[in-house]
């Protein structure tokens, strides 16, 4: 609320006190007053929240419109200041830039002037050059100071809950609009961003709706004496509004805050145990990406302590124009012997001599449950897959570069799953190969020397070697009952020149002579047939 005395408030609540408008356009050396203004054509639109729930992203540009006598000068794009005077008191109404000037025809030529505050330009400007020029990591405080210096806009002095939070470079878009910077900055601090009536950017903090103690809303002496909020900006009695509509519920206070990471998962929470959980969720906020769990928990705690306890009655109110009221103010209205407590989330002020205000406070009873964005998840996964492919391609390129040499030596290869479809080398020497599952589709070598092969499962589809020597082969067959083998086929065992230094099966040494091995296999096959199995 613009700070004014109770005397000024009383003046604005009276219809018979004249009000005067003064519009200054310094660069055009132009001043527009009541005598130049088409009757009651003034219109001021302000808003910090237009969705059905509190989001703390806001950052909505205010607009100002008025019709005047014909203006011949070119004033588009110029700075404009609007004030309202009432009985020697001055209330600032608007500061911004003229966007359009339109000539209209009534009984005589008139000009309609429409203007927006600095947020109109800030939110739509590409700031990628500024962002990429920052020295990361950077604190929220330094980031927002740098951002508004870039636009030449002054900020209201304020310390925000997460000002000391460290921000990393997480936005990779080619075009970065200003809204993608300032909205996340406000949200992570539980504030609404707005250009104030003095032209400075301010961080609107919704105050908690505390109130004095009364027996009930219906037990008070008169329409002029009723329960009030100790921190309300203003109380408006029945004689000062035209209409009022409101829901039959209050928006529930926030009891929990949760932060959603880049991959769509919950990365931090803060709040209290309550019978009814009303969770405020932050997602798609690049400022929290790339942070540790400890950092995120601090951010969530700071945010929760800022926005907990906020409650209000969703309503639409049309009342006498009170220009000292601002968006974010907590006001009370008397309606049919009930009290409507609401934040001014959007407002439209119209008129000159007869001012009218319209306040809107939308809101569901509870914050909507968080539903992961499937497109975001797919996009994130695709991005990660792309990165993995790039890393794999780079690794494969390096591996192939090494394996294409005539002489290769791999000292140690360890993998849970090693699948080599084709390995061709003039000479390959592997001192040690450890794998839980090793599948070699084809191994062709002039000389293959394997010092030790240890594998939970080794499947070699084809082994062709002019000279192959296996120093040690150990296979565990113990604890495996014959009943587990439904079919064993041993078509052919051939060795042009083979030498087994040691062969152990089931913990027993086997005669390494080929004939002895053949006899051993024959006895094994006979035992299988006796059990009715094929081989």
C-alpha positions as CSV (number, residue, x, y, z in Angstrom):
1,X,0.0,0.0,0.0
2,X,1.2,3.5,-0.8
3,X,1.7,5.1,2.6
4,X,-1.0,7.7,3.2
5,X,-2.7,9.1,6.3
6,X,-6.1,8.1,7.5
7,X,-7.2,11.6,6.4
8,X,-6.3,10.8,2.8
9,X,-8.1,7.5,2.9
10,X,-11.2,9.2,4.1
11,X,-11.0,11.7,1.3
12,X,-10.9,9.0,-1.4
13,X,-13.9,7.2,0.2
14,X,-15.9,10.4,-0.2
15,X,-17.5,11.0,-3.6
16,X,-17.8,14.7,-3.3
17,X,-14.0,15.5,-3.1
18,X,-12.6,16.5,-6.5
19,X,-9.6,14.7,-8.0
20,X,-7.1,15.9,-10.5
21,X,-4.9,14.0,-13.0
22,X,-1.5,15.2,-14.2
23,X,0.3,13.4,-17.0
24,X,3.8,14.4,-17.8
25,X,5.8,13.5,-20.9
26,X,9.2,15.2,-20.2
27,X,10.9,14.5,-23.6
28,X,8.0,16.1,-25.4
29,X,7.7,18.9,-22.8
30,X,4.0,18.0,-22.6
31,X,1.6,18.1,-19.6
32,X,-1.9,16.7,-19.8
33,X,-4.5,17.7,-17.2
34,X,-8.2,17.2,-16.5
35,X,-9.1,19.9,-19.1
36,X,-7.5,17.7,-21.8
37,X,-8.9,14.4,-20.7
38,X,-12.0,12.8,-22.1
39,X,-14.3,12.3,-19.1
40,X,-13.7,9.2,-17.0
41,X,-11.5,7.6,-19.7
42,X,-8.6,6.8,-17.3
43,X,-8.0,3.1,-16.9
44,X,-5.1,1.4,-14.8
45,X,-4.6,-2.3,-14.9
46,X,-2.3,-4.0,-12.3
47,X,-1.7,-7.7,-11.5
48,X,0.7,-10.0,-9.7
49,X,-1.2,-13.2,-10.2
50,X,-3.8,-14.3,-12.8
51,X,-3.7,-18.1,-12.4
52,X,-6.0,-20.2,-10.2
53,X,-3.3,-20.7,-7.5
54,X,-0.4,-18.8,-6.0
55,X,2.6,-19.4,-8.2
56,X,4.9,-16.5,-7.2
57,X,6.0,-16.1,-10.8
58,X,3.8,-13.1,-11.7
59,X,6.0,-10.3,-13.1
60,X,3.1,-8.9,-15.1
61,X,3.4,-5.4,-16.7
62,X,0.9,-2.8,-15.6
63,X,-0.9,-0.9,-18.3
64,X,-2.4,2.6,-18.4
65,X,-4.9,4.0,-20.9
66,X,-6.5,7.4,-21.3
67,X,-8.2,9.5,-24.0
68,X,-7.2,13.1,-24.5
69,X,-7.8,16.0,-27.0
70,X,-6.1,15.6,-30.3
71,X,-2.3,15.3,-30.0
72,X,-0.2,16.2,-33.0
73,X,3.2,15.3,-31.7
74,X,4.8,11.9,-32.1
75,X,5.1,10.6,-28.5
76,X,5.2,6.8,-29.0
77,X,8.0,5.2,-27.0
78,X,8.4,8.2,-24.7
79,X,8.5,8.0,-20.9
80,X,5.3,9.0,-19.1
81,X,4.5,9.8,-15.5
82,X,0.9,10.0,-14.1
83,X,-0.1,11.4,-10.7
84,X,-3.4,12.1,-9.0
85,X,-4.0,15.0,-6.6
86,X,-6.7,15.2,-4.0
87,X,-6.9,18.2,-1.6
88,X,-3.2,19.0,-1.7
89,X,-2.1,15.3,-1.5
90,X,-0.5,13.6,-4.4
91,X,-0.7,9.9,-5.2
92,X,1.5,8.3,-7.9
93,X,-0.6,6.3,-10.4
94,X,1.8,5.1,-13.1
95,X,5.3,5.2,-14.5
96,X,6.1,3.7,-17.9
97,X,6.6,4.0,-21.7
98,X,3.9,5.0,-24.3
99,X,3.3,2.1,-26.5
100,X,0.6,3.2,-28.9
101,X,-1.1,6.5,-29.8
102,X,-4.3,6.1,-31.8
103,X,-6.5,8.9,-33.2
104,X,-10.2,8.3,-32.7
105,X,-13.3,10.2,-33.8
106,X,-16.2,11.2,-31.6
107,X,-17.8,14.6,-31.9
108,X,-14.2,15.9,-32.3
109,X,-10.8,14.3,-32.9
110,X,-9.3,12.7,-29.8
111,X,-6.2,10.6,-29.1
112,X,-6.0,7.4,-27.1
113,X,-2.7,6.8,-25.3
114,X,-1.8,3.3,-24.1
115,X,1.3,2.7,-22.1
116,X,3.1,-0.1,-20.2
117,X,5.6,-0.2,-17.4
118,X,9.2,-1.4,-17.8
119,X,8.3,-5.0,-17.2
120,X,6.7,-5.1,-20.7
121,X,10.1,-4.7,-22.3
122,X,12.1,-6.7,-19.6
123,X,10.1,-9.9,-20.0
124,X,10.2,-10.0,-23.8
125,X,13.8,-9.0,-24.4
126,X,16.5,-11.5,-25.4
127,X,19.1,-11.4,-22.6
128,X,21.3,-14.3,-23.8
129,X,24.3,-12.0,-24.3
130,X,24.0,-10.8,-20.7
131,X,23.4,-14.3,-19.3
132,X,26.4,-15.9,-21.2
133,X,28.6,-13.0,-20.0
134,X,28.0,-13.7,-16.3
135,X,30.8,-15.3,-14.3
136,X,29.3,-18.5,-12.8
137,X,28.7,-19.6,-10.1
138,X,26.9,-16.4,-8.9
139,X,24.6,-15.6,-6.0
140,X,21.0,-14.7,-6.5
141,X,21.6,-11.2,-5.1
142,X,24.4,-10.5,-7.6
143,X,22.5,-12.0,-10.4
144,X,19.4,-9.9,-9.9
145,X,21.5,-6.8,-9.4
146,X,23.3,-7.4,-12.7
147,X,20.0,-8.2,-14.5
148,X,18.4,-4.9,-13.6
149,X,21.6,-3.0,-14.3
150,X,21.5,-4.4,-17.8
151,X,18.1,-2.8,-18.3
152,X,18.9,0.4,-16.3
153,X,16.0,-0.2,-13.9
154,X,16.4,0.5,-10.2
155,X,15.2,-2.0,-7.6
156,X,13.6,-1.2,-4.3
157,X,16.0,-2.1,-1.5
158,X,15.1,-5.5,-0.2
159,X,16.8,-8.6,1.1
160,X,15.3,-11.8,-0.2
161,X,15.2,-15.2,1.6
162,X,17.5,-17.0,-0.9
163,X,19.7,-14.1,-1.9
164,X,22.8,-16.0,-0.8
165,X,21.9,-19.0,-2.9
166,X,24.5,-20.0,-5.5
167,X,23.4,-20.2,-9.1
168,X,25.1,-22.3,-11.8
169,X,24.9,-21.9,-15.5
170,X,22.0,-24.2,-16.5
171,X,20.2,-22.5,-19.4
172,X,21.5,-23.5,-22.8
173,X,18.8,-21.9,-25.0
174,X,19.9,-19.8,-27.9
175,X,17.3,-17.2,-27.1
176,X,16.7,-16.4,-23.4
177,X,13.8,-14.0,-22.7
178,X,14.0,-11.8,-19.6
179,X,11.0,-13.6,-18.1
180,X,13.0,-16.8,-17.9
181,X,15.3,-15.0,-15.5
182,X,13.2,-12.7,-13.4
183,X,10.3,-15.2,-12.8
184,X,12.5,-18.0,-11.4
185,X,14.3,-15.4,-9.3
186,X,11.0,-14.2,-7.7
187,X,9.6,-17.7,-7.3
188,X,12.6,-19.1,-5.5
189,X,12.2,-16.3,-3.0
190,X,8.4,-16.5,-2.6
191,X,7.9,-13.0,-4.0
192,X,5.9,-11.4,-6.8
193,X,7.8,-9.0,-9.1
194,X,6.2,-5.7,-10.1
195,X,7.1,-2.2,-11.2
196,X,6.0,0.1,-8.4
197,X,4.2,3.4,-8.9
198,X,7.6,5.1,-8.6
199,X,9.0,3.2,-11.6
200,X,11.3,1.0,-9.5
201,X,11.1,-2.8,-9.5
202,X,9.9,-4.2,-6.2
203,X,9.5,-7.7,-4.7
204,X,5.9,-8.0,-3.4
205,X,5.7,-10.1,-0.2
206,X,2.2,-11.3,0.7
207,X,1.7,-10.8,4.4
208,X,0.3,-13.6,6.6
209,X,-3.4,-13.0,7.2
210,X,-3.5,-12.6,11.0
211,X,-6.5,-11.0,12.6
212,X,-7.7,-9.8,16.0
213,X,-9.8,-12.2,18.1
214,X,-13.5,-11.9,18.0
215,X,-16.2,-14.4,18.9
216,X,-17.2,-14.9,15.2
217,X,-17.8,-13.1,12.0
218,X,-21.5,-12.6,12.8
219,X,-21.1,-11.4,16.3
220,X,-20.0,-7.7,16.1
221,X,-21.9,-4.6,17.2
222,X,-22.4,-2.8,13.8
223,X,-21.4,-2.6,10.2
224,X,-18.7,0.0,11.1
225,X,-17.2,-2.1,13.9
226,X,-16.3,-5.7,12.9
227,X,-13.4,-8.1,13.1
228,X,-10.3,-6.8,11.5
229,X,-6.9,-8.0,10.5
230,X,-4.1,-6.3,12.4
231,X,-2.0,-6.1,9.3
232,X,-4.7,-5.4,6.7
233,X,-4.0,-2.5,4.3
234,X,-7.5,-1.3,4.6
235,X,-11.0,-2.1,5.7
236,X,-13.9,-1.3,3.3
237,X,-17.4,-1.2,4.8
238,X,-20.7,-2.0,3.0
239,X,-21.2,1.6,2.0
240,X,-18.1,1.7,-0.2
241,X,-18.6,-1.2,-2.5
242,X,-21.0,-1.9,-5.4
243,X,-20.9,-5.7,-5.6
244,X,-19.1,-8.6,-4.0
245,X,-18.9,-12.2,-4.9
246,X,-16.9,-14.8,-3.0
247,X,-16.4,-18.5,-2.6
248,X,-17.6,-20.5,0.4
249,X,-14.1,-21.6,1.3
250,X,-10.8,-20.1,2.2
251,X,-7.6,-21.0,0.4
252,X,-5.8,-23.4,2.7
253,X,-2.4,-22.3,4.2
254,X,0.7,-23.9,2.6
255,X,2.1,-26.6,4.8
256,X,4.8,-28.0,2.6
257,X,7.2,-27.0,-0.1
258,X,8.8,-29.3,-2.6
259,X,11.4,-28.7,-5.3
260,X,11.5,-30.7,-8.5
261,X,14.8,-31.3,-10.2
262,X,15.7,-31.2,-13.9
263,X,14.7,-34.9,-14.3
264,X,11.3,-34.4,-12.8
265,X,12.0,-36.0,-9.4
266,X,11.5,-34.5,-6.0
267,X,14.9,-33.2,-4.8
268,X,14.1,-31.3,-1.6
269,X,11.1,-30.7,0.7
270,X,10.3,-28.6,3.8
271,X,7.2,-28.1,5.9
272,X,5.3,-29.3,8.9
273,X,3.2,-32.3,9.8
274,X,-0.4,-31.4,9.3
275,X,-3.7,-33.2,9.0
276,X,-4.2,-31.6,5.6
277,X,-1.2,-31.3,3.4
278,X,-1.2,-28.4,1.0
279,X,2.0,-28.6,-1.0
280,X,3.5,-25.8,-3.0
281,X,5.7,-27.1,-5.8
282,X,8.5,-25.5,-7.7
283,X,9.4,-27.1,-11.0
284,X,11.0,-26.1,-14.3
285,X,13.1,-23.6,-12.3
286,X,16.6,-23.5,-13.8
287,X,18.1,-21.8,-10.7
288,X,17.8,-25.0,-8.6
289,X,19.5,-27.3,-11.2
290,X,23.0,-28.6,-10.5
291,X,22.8,-28.1,-6.8
292,X,23.7,-30.5,-3.9
293,X,21.0,-31.9,-1.6
294,X,22.2,-29.7,1.3
295,X,21.9,-26.6,-0.8
296,X,18.4,-27.6,-2.0
297,X,17.2,-28.3,1.5
298,X,18.3,-24.9,2.6
299,X,16.5,-23.3,-0.4
300,X,13.3,-25.2,0.4
301,X,13.4,-24.3,4.1
302,X,13.9,-20.6,3.4
303,X,11.1,-20.6,0.9
304,X,8.7,-22.4,3.2
305,X,9.3,-20.0,6.0
306,X,8.4,-17.2,3.6
307,X,5.1,-18.4,2.2
308,X,3.6,-20.5,5.0
309,X,0.4,-19.3,6.7
310,X,-0.9,-17.5,3.6
311,X,-4.7,-17.8,3.3
312,X,-7.5,-15.7,1.8
313,X,-11.1,-15.9,0.4
314,X,-11.3,-16.1,-3.4
315,X,-13.5,-13.1,-4.4
316,X,-14.5,-10.5,-7.0
317,X,-15.1,-7.0,-5.6
318,X,-16.2,-3.8,-7.2
319,X,-15.9,-0.8,-4.9
320,X,-15.1,2.9,-4.7
321,X,-11.8,3.7,-6.2
322,X,-8.9,3.6,-3.7
323,X,-5.7,4.4,-5.7
324,X,-3.5,4.0,-2.6
325,X,-4.3,0.3,-2.6
326,X,-1.7,-1.8,-4.5
327,X,-1.6,-5.4,-5.7
328,X,-0.4,-7.7,-2.9
329,X,-2.3,-5.7,-0.2
330,X,-4.5,-7.6,2.2
331,X,-7.9,-6.1,2.5
332,X,-11.2,-6.8,4.3
333,X,-14.7,-6.3,3.0
334,X,-18.0,-6.5,4.9
335,X,-20.6,-8.6,3.0
336,X,-24.0,-9.6,4.4
337,X,-22.6,-9.6,7.9
338,X,-19.7,-11.7,6.8
339,X,-16.1,-10.7,6.5
340,X,-14.2,-11.3,3.2
341,X,-10.4,-11.3,3.7
342,X,-8.5,-11.3,0.4
343,X,-5.3,-10.3,-1.3
344,X,-5.6,-7.9,-4.2
345,X,-4.1,-10.1,-6.9
346,X,-5.4,-8.1,-9.9
347,X,-7.1,-4.7,-10.0
348,X,-8.6,-2.3,-12.5
349,X,-9.0,1.4,-11.5
350,X,-11.2,3.5,-13.8
351,X,-12.5,7.0,-13.9
352,X,-11.3,10.5,-12.9
353,X,-14.0,12.3,-11.0
354,X,-15.8,9.1,-10.0
355,X,-13.2,6.4,-9.3
356,X,-14.1,2.8,-9.3
357,X,-12.0,-0.2,-8.4
358,X,-12.3,-3.9,-9.2
359,X,-10.3,-6.4,-7.2
360,X,-9.9,-10.1,-8.1
361,X,-8.5,-12.9,-6.0
362,X,-8.7,-16.3,-7.7
363,X,-7.7,-19.5,-5.9
364,X,-8.5,-23.1,-5.5
365,X,-8.7,-24.4,-1.9
366,X,-5.6,-26.5,-2.3
367,X,-2.5,-26.3,-4.5
368,X,-2.7,-28.7,-7.5
369,X,-0.8,-32.0,-7.1
370,X,2.4,-32.1,-9.0
371,X,2.1,-34.2,-12.2
372,X,5.5,-34.8,-14.0
373,X,5.7,-33.2,-17.4
374,X,6.0,-36.2,-19.8
375,X,7.4,-34.0,-22.5
376,X,9.9,-32.6,-20.1
377,X,10.9,-36.1,-19.0
378,X,11.2,-37.3,-22.6
379,X,13.2,-34.2,-23.5
380,X,15.5,-34.7,-20.5
381,X,15.9,-38.4,-21.3
382,X,16.6,-37.6,-24.9
383,X,19.2,-35.1,-23.8
384,X,20.9,-37.5,-21.5
385,X,20.8,-40.3,-24.2
386,X,22.4,-37.8,-26.7
387,X,25.1,-37.0,-24.2
388,X,25.7,-40.7,-23.5
389,X,25.9,-41.4,-27.2
390,X,28.4,-38.6,-27.6
391,X,30.5,-40.0,-24.7
392,X,30.2,-43.5,-26.1
393,X,31.1,-42.4,-29.6
394,X,34.2,-40.6,-28.2
395,X,35.2,-43.7,-26.2
396,X,34.6,-46.0,-29.2
397,X,36.7,-43.7,-31.4
398,X,39.5,-43.9,-28.9
399,X,39.1,-47.7,-28.5
400,X,39.1,-48.3,-32.2
401,X,42.1,-46.1,-32.7
402,X,44.0,-48.4,-30.3
403,X,42.7,-51.7,-31.5
404,X,43.5,-51.0,-35.1
405,X,47.2,-51.2,-34.4
406,X,49.0,-54.4,-35.5
407,X,50.2,-55.2,-32.0
408,X,47.8,-54.6,-29.1
409,X,48.1,-55.4,-25.4
410,X,45.3,-55.1,-22.9
411,X,46.7,-55.4,-19.4
412,X,43.3,-55.7,-17.7
413,X,39.7,-55.7,-18.8
414,X,37.0,-55.8,-16.2
415,X,33.3,-55.6,-17.0
416,X,30.0,-57.0,-15.7
417,X,29.0,-57.6,-19.3
418,X,31.6,-57.7,-22.1
419,X,30.2,-58.4,-25.6
420,X,32.8,-58.4,-28.4
421,X,31.2,-59.3,-31.7
422,X,34.3,-59.4,-33.7
423,X,37.9,-59.1,-32.7
424,X,40.6,-59.4,-35.4
425,X,44.2,-58.9,-34.7
426,X,47.6,-60.2,-36.0
427,X,48.7,-60.7,-32.4
428,X,46.5,-60.2,-29.3
429,X,47.8,-60.8,-25.8
430,X,45.4,-60.5,-22.9
431,X,47.1,-61.0,-19.5
432,X,43.8,-61.0,-17.5
433,X,40.2,-61.0,-18.5
434,X,37.6,-60.7,-15.7
435,X,33.9,-60.7,-16.7
436,X,30.7,-61.8,-15.1
437,X,29.2,-62.3,-18.6
438,X,31.6,-62.5,-21.6
439,X,30.2,-63.2,-25.0
440,X,32.7,-63.4,-27.9
441,X,30.9,-63.8,-31.2
442,X,34.0,-64.5,-33.2
443,X,37.7,-64.6,-32.3
444,X,40.3,-65.0,-35.1
445,X,43.9,-64.7,-34.3
446,X,47.3,-66.0,-35.6
447,X,48.5,-66.3,-32.1
448,X,46.2,-66.1,-29.0
449,X,47.8,-66.3,-25.6
450,X,45.4,-66.0,-22.6
451,X,47.4,-66.1,-19.3
452,X,44.2,-66.6,-17.2
453,X,40.5,-66.6,-18.0
454,X,38.1,-66.3,-15.1
455,X,34.4,-65.9,-15.9
456,X,31.0,-66.5,-14.3
457,X,29.7,-67.2,-17.7
458,X,31.9,-67.4,-20.9
459,X,30.2,-68.0,-24.2
460,X,32.5,-68.3,-27.2
461,X,30.6,-69.1,-30.4
462,X,33.7,-69.7,-32.5
463,X,37.4,-70.0,-31.7
464,X,39.7,-70.4,-34.6
465,X,43.4,-70.2,-33.9
466,X,46.5,-71.7,-35.6
467,X,48.1,-71.9,-32.2
468,X,46.0,-71.7,-29.1
469,X,47.3,-72.3,-25.6
470,X,45.2,-72.1,-22.4
471,X,47.4,-72.4,-19.4
472,X,44.6,-72.8,-16.9
473,X,40.9,-73.6,-17.3
474,X,38.7,-73.8,-14.2
475,X,35.0,-74.5,-14.3
476,X,32.7,-75.0,-11.3
477,X,30.1,-77.8,-11.9
478,X,29.5,-78.5,-8.2
479,X,26.0,-77.8,-6.7
480,X,24.5,-78.4,-10.2
481,X,22.2,-81.5,-10.2
482,X,22.0,-83.6,-13.4
483,X,18.2,-83.0,-13.3
484,X,18.9,-79.4,-14.2
485,X,20.1,-80.4,-17.7
486,X,17.2,-81.2,-20.0
487,X,19.4,-81.8,-23.1
488,X,23.1,-81.9,-23.6
489,X,24.4,-82.4,-27.2
490,X,28.1,-83.0,-27.8
491,X,28.4,-83.3,-31.6
492,X,32.1,-83.2,-32.1
493,X,35.3,-82.4,-30.2
494,X,38.3,-81.8,-32.4
495,X,41.8,-80.6,-31.7
496,X,44.4,-80.4,-34.3
497,X,47.1,-79.7,-31.8
498,X,45.9,-79.0,-28.2
499,X,47.6,-79.3,-24.9
500,X,45.7,-79.0,-21.6
501,X,48.2,-78.4,-18.8
502,X,45.4,-78.8,-16.2
503,X,41.7,-79.7,-16.3
504,X,39.5,-79.7,-13.3
505,X,35.8,-80.5,-13.4
506,X,33.6,-80.5,-10.2
507,X,36.7,-80.2,-8.1
508,X,38.2,-83.4,-9.5
509,X,41.3,-83.7,-11.7
510,X,40.6,-85.2,-15.2
511,X,43.2,-87.0,-17.2
512,X,44.3,-84.5,-19.8
513,X,45.0,-87.0,-22.5
514,X,42.5,-86.6,-25.3
515,X,41.5,-90.3,-25.3
516,X,40.9,-90.2,-21.5
517,X,38.7,-87.1,-21.9
518,X,36.8,-88.8,-24.7
519,X,36.2,-91.8,-22.4
520,X,35.1,-89.5,-19.6
521,X,32.6,-87.8,-21.9
522,X,31.3,-91.2,-23.1
523,X,30.7,-92.4,-19.6
524,X,28.9,-89.1,-18.8
525,X,26.7,-89.5,-21.9
526,X,25.8,-93.1,-20.9
527,X,24.7,-91.9,-17.5
528,X,22.5,-89.3,-19.2
529,X,20.8,-91.9,-21.4
530,X,20.1,-94.0,-18.3
531,X,18.2,-91.1,-16.9
532,X,16.2,-90.8,-20.2
533,X,17.9,-87.7,-21.5
534,X,19.1,-87.1,-25.0
535,X,22.6,-85.9,-26.0
